[in-house]
Amino acid sequence: MDKWIFSPPVAFGVVMAASFLFSALLSGLSFSVKSHSRAQGTAYACGEENYDNTAQPDYSTFFPFAFFFTLAHVATMVLTTVPLESLRTFGLALLYIVGVIIGLYILLRND
């Protein structure tokens, strides 16, 4: 038996064809719009009639949280995968921990 039939491009094509066929067969069961309302094309604004679409989100609290999340999780991932067979890798792990502590100090200090 040929092995080309199990290659990723062929498998991808088979799965895509099966997905399109399955979608076409079940499209009759999908819900369809019976009537159009006058507000169907407008943005939902929590029931407010005069809503201006100029909302500017504030990301000033998001970025410190994202930086803390990245430091904590990447440090955990790196430190758990460091082999402790030699003193050199242990030293690099300690140096990495010091870098993470300095980064967290800079992030969490009160100005």
N, C-alpha and C positions, 0 to 999 in steps of 0.2 A: 504494500500500500504506500502511496506517495505521502511524504511528510509535508508537502507544501499546503495541503488542505488545513493543517493545524497552525499555520503561520498567523501572526497577529492581524495583518491586513485582511486576510480572508475571513478570520473569525469576526473581525469588526464588521465587515460587509454583511455577513450572515446575520449577525445580531441586529444591525440596522434594518435590513430587509424584513426580518421577522417583526421588529418593532413597528415599522410602517404598515405592514400587513395587519398586525393586531390592532393598530390604531384605526385603520380603515374599516375593519370588521366591526369594531365597537363604536364607531362614530354615530350610529343610529340611536344609541342609548344615551347620548350626551344631552344636556339641557340646552335648549335654544331660547332666545329672547322672543317672546310673543308680541310685546308692544314696547315702544320706546317712550320713556318719560322725558319731560322737558329738562330735568336736572341730570340726565344721564351723562352728559359731556362735561359737567362742571366738577371742580375739585371738592372733595369732602372736607368741611371745615368744622366738624364737631357741632353742627347745628347752627353755626353763626351765619347770618345772612350777609353781612358786610365784612368779609375776611380778606385782608390784603395778603398777597402771596409773597411778601418781602421779608419773611421770617429769616433771621440770621442766627443760626445756632452758635453757641459759645463752647468752644473746644478747650478752654483754658484748664478745665479740670480733667479732661480726657487724656491729654498727652502725658502728664505726670503719672497717671494710673497705668497707661499703656507702657511707659518706660519702666515702671516698677515691675509690672507683669513680665516684660521681656527679660529684665535682669534676673528676676527670681527663677523663672522657668528655664532660661538658657543656662544659668549657673547650675541649677539642679541637674540638667541633662549632661552638661560637660563633666561635672564632678562625679556623677555616678558612673560615667563611662571611662574614667581615667584608671589605667591599670596601676596598681601599687607595687609592681615587681621591683622597681628601681627607685633610688633616692631622687633621681633627676625628674621623673614624672611626678613624684610626690611634691617636689619643690615647685614645679610648674603649677600644680593644683593649688598649692598654698599662695603662690603669686596671683593666680586667678581669683582666689577668695579675697585677697587684699584689694584687688581691682574692683570686685563687686561691692565690697564694703565701702570703698571710696565713692563709687557711683551712687550707692544708696544714701551715703551721708550728704552728698551734693544735692540729691533729689529731695531729701526729707528735712533739710535744714530750714530753720525759720529765719527769714531775712527781716 
